[in-house]
Amino acid sequence: MERHHAQLHPWRWRTARSVVLVTIVALLAGCGTTAKPASSGSGQTTSPGVSTPAPAFPITVTDDDGVPVTFASAPQRIVTFAPANTEIVFGLGLGDHLIGVSGKYDDYPPAARSIAEVGGSGSFGVDPNVEKVVALHPDVLLATGGGDQWKARLRQLGVPVFTINATSLADALHDIRTVGRLTGAVKAATRLTLRMAREAGAIEQRVAGEPKVSCFYEVYFQPPVFTVGPGSFVFDLLEQAGCDPITSNLSNPYPDLSVEAVVKDDPDVYLVDSLSAPSVASVDKRPGFDALSAVRHHRVVIINSDLVTRPGPRVVHGLRALAEALHPAAFR
């Protein structure tokens, strides 16, 4: 089965916050949907509950850009170009092999902050500095969606690039196991994804008996209001947390709506990415927002962006944060 994906890049939003709106639109548009192979070139993927034997190198694995990448041995020098990928590498116990990260937003765990930063190039300052990457002599650069030109350039210079780009929790677990395969950390990946699946299952059980509530997730407020739709990672988390998103009838994974359109649909709960607003009070004071039921009934909730937009080990904490915001009584 093919999986379609388009992933938010929150660290790119942070870089572009002081830039004109066209920059933000360009960044979101750059996260286009592509088909994700159902299995890697090294064999059929497994479910979180199935133990996978350690791979015998060399192995060839097809990434989420559809590019087959061959690894003669487990990579010893790893560069990540997404905060989520940095968290995955540390989550697999491979932090000592991490020699480069995308930038200052690769901030978890704290040890990541001391690793060399390779980002800052390109029109919006969110591409890797190719020269810096090459100078580190990495065995692999773990990327996310987009950036076809710089990925091709790095490959031409002999740097293996491997892309992972999750659009659902199940997809994130798959990607963690894939990184485990290509790094030789299969057992660690199996343990990590089993724990994540167990924790997610417990959260979903808590809300299973609760009626779904309508909700809206604000990615960024300009206006218009940037949000998430079907095919995006946060949208999947919203549904698993017991939400009926008001954007479920849209075809764009990252649409933008006018304030009037949001007010018309009037979600029960208004969720705000922590990158978009500093406080609930600041949201309540916006022109036209007093017409929202969620504002009048004090159901506006700020959500930690890092927990819900990074498809890594901490995403289960993000799922719980969403579930608690939507169904607080289920967690008392």
Secondary structure, 3 states (H helix, E strand, C coil): CCEEEECCCHHHHHHHCCCCHHHHHHHHHCCCCEEECCCECCECCCCCCCCCCCCCCCEEEECCCCCEEEECCCCCCEEECCHHHHHHHHHCCCHHHEEEECCCCCCCCHHHHHCCECEEECCCCCEECHHHHHHCCCCEEEECCCCHHHHHHHHHCCCCEEECCCCCHHHHHHHHHHHHHHHCCHHHHHHHHHHHHHHHHHHHHHHHCCCCEEEEEECEECCCEECCCCCEHHHHHHHHCCEEECCCCCCCCCCEECHHHHHHHCCCEEEEECCCCCCHHHHHCCCCHHHCHHHHCCCEEEECHHHHHCCCCCHHHHHHHHHHHHCHHHHC
